[in-house]
């Protein structure tokens, strides 16, 4: 019976981890470039024994990097990546990576992200200080009034599984992890944004299924606890 209680409790923990992931996904449904969070155990759903799935790591999260839909916006500083790669921004904690290309200009003409962090080019922060129309080509080269001002620092990694969400649309390496850079396979689209890759219907179905499973585990745990209580009382009164 104790083993049954342990299994029910472990199931509730897994379901709670999944529920947190689904809740976060739905909260970022409208966040440009957002990549859905998954629980590693979902990959092994229905595969192997309970012990095998448990060994995979209860509640271990990973990011689904599937491409989101690219939507035209008409804004000169809205950029979207089609393919493999990330925009690079400089934060107080070092470089961070993002697929959200909703950029703007600071007072001194520095290209910044939504949090005000400078967007990096191959030579450092990009400054658009000249007059004229901003043009960004498919390779990330930027021109202002026809004159080149820099190239976007677009990075790609062999081990993207070591990236985690850090908030504000940013991705960071897991603590202690080292990223292995590889050549990006990316096309930059100007006046566009990549939408979140969260599928509303799928996440809603997941949430409903998880809630039902969580309630079932709660009932099982309660019944097993009550049964154990009766056994203990009988032994005491014995």
Secondary structure, DSSP 8 states (H G I E B T S, - for coil): -HHHHHHHHHHHHHHHHHHHHHHHHHHTTTSTT---EEEGGGGGTTSS-HHHHHHTTTT-EEE------EEE---TTBEEEEEE-EEEEEETTEEEEES--B-EE-TTSBEE-TTS-EEEETTEE-B--SSS-EEE-TTSEEEETTEEEEEB-EEEETTGGGEEEEETTEEEE-TT----EE--EEEEEETEEE-----HHHHHHHHHHHHHHHHHHHHHHHHHHHHHHHHHHHHHH-
